[in-house]
Amino acid sequence: MRSTIFGQFLLNPLNTGALCASSTFLSKEITKHIGIEKAKSIVELGSGTGAVTRHIVDSVHNNTAFFAVELNPDIYNAFKTRFPKVKVYNRCASELPEIVKGEGLGHGVDIIISGLPWASFSDKLQDSLLDAVMQSLRPGGVFTTFAYLQGTILPTGIKFKHRLRKHFSEVHKSRVVWANIPPAFVYRCRK
Ligand SMILES: C[S@@+](CC[C@H](N)C(=O)[O-])C[C@H]1O[C@@H](n2cnc3c(N)ncnc32)[C@H](O)[C@@H]1O
């Protein structure tokens, strides 16, 4: 139970941010139209138990640098068991610039895919995590993340949307993926 998103939601709803992992339909929407097949470097933040990771792994090129960052130790362990070949850091996403440098990618990564529950985060945490994303992404790089439909009427969800518009030169919203619990859409942003 501790190794599932549902189990961790019961223990720590705000940091987990979801009752269950993303559906295949949402995972496909998250990983499409962002150039995964051609990317040289990809990072996944808040990888959870790997619902989206599976689609990333299926699409990436063999020589693409790819790693994940997951804060929750129980979820991190479940991820490692499920994806023994994927490098994953049990760290906070705010530490991404250091991790990226340590990986020899100090010039910035091509794509950052986020599963972080932004609407559950305070203003301060949203700012520090988005700063870490901006520092780690190369100019012209792509940042993608999803938002639950109900989160868009929360003040934190509205502020997150404004932050994206402030930081990125392009922000695109996908269609709503109804086949997900709860329904969600994807933001695709270019630095
Ligand atoms: C909504 S779940 C998404 C999991 C998975 N990406 C999916 O779509 O099914 C959010 C995940 O982000 C992780 N997380 C929350 N805050 C984090 C942080 N500051 N740094 C890294 N991971 C974090 C949680 O532990 C959880 O596994």
The ligand as a MOL file (V3000), in Angstrom:
LIG
                    3D

  0  0  0     0  0            999 V3000
M  V30 BEGIN CTAB
M  V30 COUNTS 27 29 0 0 0
M  V30 BEGIN ATOM
M  V30 1 C 0.3840 13.5000 -8.8720 0
M  V30 2 S 1.7210 12.3560 -8.5280 0 CHG=1
M  V30 3 C 2.1650 11.9990 -10.2410 0
M  V30 4 C 2.8980 10.6970 -10.4070 0
M  V30 5 C 3.1260 10.2670 -11.8720 0
M  V30 6 N 3.9570 11.2310 -12.5890 0
M  V30 7 C 1.8090 10.1040 -12.5940 0
M  V30 8 O 1.4990 10.9590 -13.4520 0
M  V30 9 O 1.0980 9.1400 -12.2950 0 CHG=-1
M  V30 10 C 2.9780 13.5210 -7.9970 0
M  V30 11 C 4.3320 12.9300 -7.6320 0
M  V30 12 O 5.2380 14.0060 -7.3740 0
M  V30 13 C 6.0430 13.6650 -6.2320 0
M  V30 14 N 6.5500 14.9320 -5.6530 0
M  V30 15 C 5.8380 15.8470 -4.9200 0
M  V30 16 N 6.6250 16.8780 -4.5830 0
M  V30 17 C 7.8530 16.6330 -5.1360 0
M  V30 18 C 9.0800 17.3670 -5.1630 0
M  V30 19 N 9.2000 18.5410 -4.5320 0
M  V30 20 N 10.1300 16.8310 -5.8230 0
M  V30 21 C 10.0110 15.6190 -6.4640 0
M  V30 22 N 8.8790 14.8860 -6.4680 0
M  V30 23 C 7.8140 15.3830 -5.8180 0
M  V30 24 C 5.0750 12.9120 -5.3390 0
M  V30 25 O 5.7520 12.1260 -4.3690 0
M  V30 26 C 4.2970 12.0730 -6.3650 0
M  V30 27 O 4.9180 10.8320 -6.6060 0
M  V30 END ATOM
M  V30 BEGIN BOND
M  V30 1 1 1 2
M  V30 2 1 2 3
M  V30 3 1 2 10
M  V30 4 1 3 4
M  V30 5 1 4 5
M  V30 6 1 5 6
M  V30 7 1 5 7
M  V30 8 2 7 8
M  V30 9 1 7 9
M  V30 10 1 10 11
M  V30 11 1 11 12
M  V30 12 1 11 26
M  V30 13 1 12 13
M  V30 14 1 13 14
M  V30 15 1 13 24
M  V30 16 1 14 15
M  V30 17 1 14 23
M  V30 18 2 15 16
M  V30 19 1 16 17
M  V30 20 1 17 18
M  V30 21 2 17 23
M  V30 22 1 18 19
M  V30 23 2 18 20
M  V30 24 1 20 21
M  V30 25 2 21 22
M  V30 26 1 22 23
M  V30 27 1 24 25
M  V30 28 1 24 26
M  V30 29 1 26 27
M  V30 END BOND
M  V30 END CTAB
M  END
